[in-house]
Amino acid sequence: GRGLARRGSLEVMAARPATIDEFTEKVKELYESDPAKVRFVFKYKHGEGTMTLRATNDEFWLIYKTDQVAELRRLEALQLWLMAAMCDASPEALAQAPAEEEPDATKEGHGARRRRGGKKGKAKS
C-alpha cells in the first residue's frame, strides 16, 4: 500500500510492496533514479525474528518486513546488486571475486622474533 508519512516538516510517499520480488524491483528503480541520494537499511529484531528493509531517497520510502527465512537469499542477492551498482561492477563479478585473505595471527609476522624474547640486531651471548 501507499500512503503519506511525516518526516519532520516534510510529507513523503511510502510504499509497502506485498512481495519480495516487487520490493526488489522497486528498490532497483529507486536506486537507478538517483544513486547519490538512495539509502538502504536492514534491521533485524532477534526477539521477533523479523527483518525490516527500508530504502529511501528522502522523498519516497520503500518498506518491506519479513519473518521468512526463505526470502533471505533474495535479500542477499539484492544487497549484492546494490553493492555492485555502487562499485560500478557487475553483481556476477562481485560474487566470483576471491575474498582477500586476512593475515593469520598464528603465522610469523612482523615482530614475531621480539615476542619470543630475541632482540632485533643483537646477538645472544
N, C-alpha and C positions, 0 to 999 in steps of 0.2 A: 504494500500500500504506500501511497504517497501522502505527505502532509507537510504542514509548516512547522518548523521548530524554531524556538527563540534561542539565540546565542548572543548574549549581551544585548545590544540595541538593534541587531540585525535579525531579519527573518530569513531563514534558509530553507530550501526544499530538502526533504528527507524521504528516502525510499527504502523499503524493506523487501527486497526480492524474495520470492517464495522458494526458489531452488538455488542450490549452489552453482549450477550452470548459468542461471540468469545473473546471479551476483558476479560471477567471474567475468561474464561478457560486459556487464555494466562497468565494472572496475577498469577493465581494459579500455573501454570507450572514454571513461573519465580521465584516465592517465594520458591517453593519446591526445585528448583535447588540450591539455596544458600540463606537461610533465613537471614543470618547475613548481607548481602550486599544490600538487597532489600529495597527501599524506595517507599512510596506511597503517592501521594499528590492530594487532592481535591482542586479545585479552582473555586469559584462561582463568576460570574460577574453579579451583580444585574441589571445594566443598559442594558445588552444584554439578560439577562435571560438564560445564558448558564452556564454549569458546565463542566470543563475540568478535566480529571483524568489522572494522569501520574504515571507510575510505572517504576522503573529502577533499574538496578544493576550496573550502570556506564558503562556497555558495550552494553546494549540493552535497548531501550526505548519503552514503550507501551504508546500510547496516544489515548484518547477517548474523544470526545467533544459531548455534547448533550444539547438540549433545551426541551427534552421530560420529562414531569413530571412523566409519567408512568414508566420511567426507574429508578426513584429514589428508589423504593422498591428493585429492583435488586441490585442497588449500595449499599444500606443499607445491604443487605444480603452478598455482597462481603466484605464489611468493617467488618461485624460481623465474617465472616470466617477468615479474616486476623487477627483480634484481638484474636480469639480463637487459631489460629495456633501459634501466638506469645506467648500465655499463656500456651501452651501445653494442651488445653482443647478442648472439642467438641463445635461446634457452638450452638448445641441444649442446652447444659448445660449453656452457657452464656445467651441465650435468655430466659431461665426459671429461672435464678438466681434472687432472690429478690434484689431490689435496696436497698442500705444501706440508712437508714433514716438519714437525716441531722438534727442537733439539731434545735428545734423550738425556735426562739428568743422570743416568747410570753410566753413560759413556764419559771417557776422559775428555775434558774440555778445558777451556781457559781457566787457569788457577788450580787444576787438579793436583799438581805437584805440591803446591803450598798446603793443601788440606791434609796431605799425608805427612807433613812435617818437614819436607825438604824446603830449603831456601833457594830462591832463584839466584843463580850466579855465584854461589858459594859452594865449595866442595866440603864434604864432611871430613873431619879428622879422626 
